[in-house]
Amino acid sequence: MSTGSLQTWAEGWLGNNDVRLLIALALAIGGLYALFSVVLGFQLNGTVNTLRRVAFLSAIYAMLALALNLQWGYAGLFNLGAAGFMAIGVYTMGILTAPVTASPPGFGLPLPVAIVGAILVTGIVGGLAALPAIRLRADYLAIVTVAFSEIVRLTLRAPEFANTRIAGVAFGTGGATGLSLPSNPIRILFYTDPAATAPAPNALGAAIFSAVEPLGIEQTLVIGWAYVVALCLCLGLLYWLMIRIGKSPFGRVLKSIREDQQVTQALGKDTRLFKIKTFALGCALMGLIAILWRLSGGYASPRMFKPIQTFYIFIALFIGGTGSPTGSIVGGALFASLLFEGPSFIRRVVAEYLQLSNAPDTLVGALAELGTLDITPLLAYSVQDVSISALRLMLLGIVLVYLMQRHPDGLLGHRKAIASSVALSQQATREDDNE
């Protein structure tokens, strides 16, 4: 089959079917990582773990992009404080679930109750923050929200709140040390007592663990993949919800506010109330997604919620295209798999198979060796942990500049949304018939 016919077949198969597009993207990303892992001779356990991490981050950033798309893509609310609201959700859940005898103490509530409470608290805080800020223009709203995010992070980090007592109630954030969270809730499917130090597997866990043991796949990896499957189900539910909101009268009002707020007000819509509701709902979703993110690790720290986290979410949204739920998932998956996790995977490949050592301390020292036609020092310098972070930011900058020049609307942002589920001409005909 020629390249042209293959492209024609692919375009015909995908068509305008977003589900097929997302499935094809997932298979392409997974196949790319699996291919490199097999060619380079990685062990099966390591390959499966790499695919799990890529799928996990892709699902998380896709959901975060969907939540931000509700605010920025639908209503035009430039929220640069996403990381702060994520922190509020995670820490509220952590404080509510922490035992009263722990250090720092908490309220000892069950995890489901704590998650619901965290969602409500994050939504309420988002709504209260929106009351004064929503009157501002987009640029000033961005300044206020990023400042609010930093206030939240520094408050959680402050030693005064690490272990405190308010109105006779003892609780704490753990300060700069961080806060322990409940163990991965998906473990309950595989163990009789998931909270035990050395839990015994139940019938399902024993069957699955014994099946994958000959392949060298560890139990923690099975649990990790089960959690990824649960995240994908949450992603599908959130994707369906965003599509429903976009097609609803509420969503159409949000889009009209984004395009021209004065015209929307002239039509009798309370734009301020719509914006507050949208901001609060988006913040509540960010809090929930952050909880799903950190429950996999059982730990949260203020350094995980720096402003760069918000920047990552915006990059994911810009890649896919604002205003498009499908674009949010595409952007989140491409960002997480290629831009965020890609440099770390390259570092692993280069460091393991080129056996580099004695990396220069500076870029100047690495470049100086090029005069002898020896690129080994430059490669060794490039794959250091510090250099990988810089490489990631450099790639993000290049992608952002490219998108602004070539695809300012993102990969799928050019799509036209349907303003009415029924053609206006048909509506007019029905009205005439009724008369």
Secondary structure as GFF3:
##gff-version 3
##sequence-region A 1 435
A	DSSP	alpha_helix	3	14	.	.	.	ID=ss1
A	DSSP	alpha_helix	18	39	.	.	.	ID=ss2
A	DSSP	alpha_helix	44	68	.	.	.	ID=ss3
A	DSSP	pi_helix	69	74	.	.	.	ID=ss4
A	DSSP	alpha_helix	82	97	.	.	.	ID=ss5
A	DSSP	alpha_helix	111	133	.	.	.	ID=ss6
A	DSSP	alpha_helix	138	157	.	.	.	ID=ss7
A	DSSP	three_ten_helix	159	161	.	.	.	ID=ss8
A	DSSP	beta_strand	164	166	.	.	.	ID=ss9
A	DSSP	beta_strand	169	171	.	.	.	ID=ss10
A	DSSP	three_ten_helix	175	177	.	.	.	ID=ss11
A	DSSP	beta_strand	179	180	.	.	.	ID=ss12
A	DSSP	three_ten_helix	185	189	.	.	.	ID=ss13
A	DSSP	alpha_helix	203	212	.	.	.	ID=ss14
A	DSSP	three_ten_helix	213	215	.	.	.	ID=ss15
A	DSSP	alpha_helix	219	247	.	.	.	ID=ss16
A	DSSP	alpha_helix	249	259	.	.	.	ID=ss17
A	DSSP	alpha_helix	261	266	.	.	.	ID=ss18
A	DSSP	alpha_helix	271	295	.	.	.	ID=ss19
A	DSSP	beta_strand	299	300	.	.	.	ID=ss20
A	DSSP	three_ten_helix	302	305	.	.	.	ID=ss21
A	DSSP	alpha_helix	307	320	.	.	.	ID=ss22
A	DSSP	alpha_helix	325	334	.	.	.	ID=ss23
A	DSSP	pi_helix	335	340	.	.	.	ID=ss24
A	DSSP	alpha_helix	342	353	.	.	.	ID=ss25
A	DSSP	alpha_helix	363	368	.	.	.	ID=ss26
A	DSSP	three_ten_helix	369	372	.	.	.	ID=ss27
A	DSSP	alpha_helix	376	382	.	.	.	ID=ss28
A	DSSP	alpha_helix	385	406	.	.	.	ID=ss29
A	DSSP	alpha_helix	424	434	.	.	.	ID=ss30
###
